[in-house]
Amino acid sequence: MKIVVVSDTHMPRMAKALPPRLLSELANADLILHAGDWTSSDVYRELSRFAPVKGVAGNNDGETIVKKLGFKKIVKAGGKRIGLVHGHLPYSSKKAEQNAALSFEAGQVDAIVFGHSHVPFLKEQNGILLFNPGSATAKRKQPQYSFGIMSITEGELKARHIFYDNKV
């Protein structure tokens, strides 16, 4: 199973269209996860053209997106439970990865996908894979744009980043 993971697209302010590098991976995705800060429902519709989309709202998303998606959920995929949060809650004074880790109880999930910081992050902590794909459209101070690929093969969950220089 191939899961394409994105966050912090901030469209259309940060990009008018999804980057070509991302589009090439979406073409054969089985599932798409978005960890918030869509800023437009158009992003959901665009991603849905490729595969089923599961996502949560972020701190820059309006009321419509918040009502539709909420701030936290558990997605079941390939026999795994993936927690999905943006990373700005519940403790806004902590780092996004700390907020994400605190969002789910021990044993509740196998992995947590989050965003908010725009900083790619991949670490196993207490048996849970923590994964921030970075941003495909708003790299901030990062050297490159990024998104993620999670794969579930024979019950094993793996994650990796895809980095690239140009979003157009």
N, C-alpha and C positions, 0 to 999 in steps of 0.2 A: 504494500500500500504506500502510495506517495502522497504526502501532505505538504502543500506549499504554505508557508507561514509568512505573514506580513503584519506590519503594524505602522502606525504613524504615517499614513499616506498623505494626510493634510491636503486633500484635493478639493477644489481645483487650485487653491492658492500656491501650493508647492510644485504642482505639475498639472498640465492640462490633460495628460493621458498616462496610462500605465506604461512604465519603461519597457522597451523591447526585450531586455534581458529577462525581466519578470514574465513577460508574455510567452517567451519560449518555454519556460518551465510550466506555466499554467496549462499549456496545450495538452499535457498528459497527466495532469493532477487527478487524483481520486477524491481529494478533499482539500478545501482551502480554509485556513484559520486566519482571522484578522483580530489583532489584540488592541483595537481601539484607535481613536483619533482619525477616523475616516474623514470627518467634517462635511461629507456629502453622501446622501443615500445613493447617488449615482455610482459610487465606488462598489457598493454591494451589488447593484444590478450588473455592472461590468464584469465583476469577478464571477457572478453566477452563470455567466455564459459558458464558463469552462468546467465547473464542477460544483458540487454542493458547498455552500459557504456557511461557516459558523463563526460568530464573532461577538464581541462585547463593545460597549461604548467606552470612550476615553474622556479625559477632562476637557477636551476641546469640541466634543460632540454635542449637538443641540438636543432639545427635548424629544424630538421625533425619533432619533437614533437611540437615545437612552431608553425610551418607552419600548421600542421594538426589541432591543438586544439586552438591556440590563448591563450591570457592571461586572458580573461574575457568572461563570457556568462551568460545568464539567461536560466535556465532549467524549463520547465513547467511540473509539476507532480501532479496528484491528485487534480487539481484545484488550486494549489499553484505555486508561482513563486520563484524559488530558485536561488539567485545569486551565482555564482561560480568563485572564484579568488584564487590565491595562497597566497597573502598577502604581497608580497615584493614590490608591486607597489600600488599607484602612488607615495608614499612618503617614500622612503626607510629609512629615519631617524626615522620614527614613528614605534610603535609596530605593529605587524601583524594584531591584531584586529582593530586598528585604520585605517590602510591602507585598510582593507577589508570594513569597514564601509564607508569610503570615496569613495569607488569604484562604489557605486550605489546611485542614487538620491532618495530622499524621495518618497515613494509611488511606486517605481519601483519594489520592491521585498518584499516577506513575510519573507524570511530568507536569510542569507548569510553564505555559507560554505567556509572556508578558511583553509590554512595550514601554512607553512613556519617556524613557531616557534617550531614545534614538541610538543607544550604544549596544552594539552586538555583544551578546553574553551567552556563554554555554558552560555550565558547571553542574556536576552532580553533587547534591547536598542531602545528607541523611537518606540516601536511596531514591531521591527524587531528582529528575532531570529538570534544571531551570534553563529556559531558553528564551532569549530576546533576539528577534531577527534583525534588529536595527531598523532602519527606514530605507525603503526603496526610492523615496522621492525627496527626503529632507535630511540629509546626512549631518547637518549642523557642523560640529568640529571634527567629525570622523573623516579619515582620509578617503573613504569610499562609501558609496551607497551599498545597501545590503538587504537581503531577505533570507529566509531560511527554507530548508527542505528537511522534513522529518520522514523517516521511512520505518515501516513496521514489517519485518520479514521473519517468519517463523517465530513469532512472539517476541522478537527483539526490537526495541525502539531505539533508533539512532537519530541524531540531528546534526546538521552542518549548515554553515553559512555560504551564501553565494555573494561575492563581492564584485563590484564593477565601478568604472570611473564615470560613465556618462549615462544620464537618465533619459536622454532623448535619442 
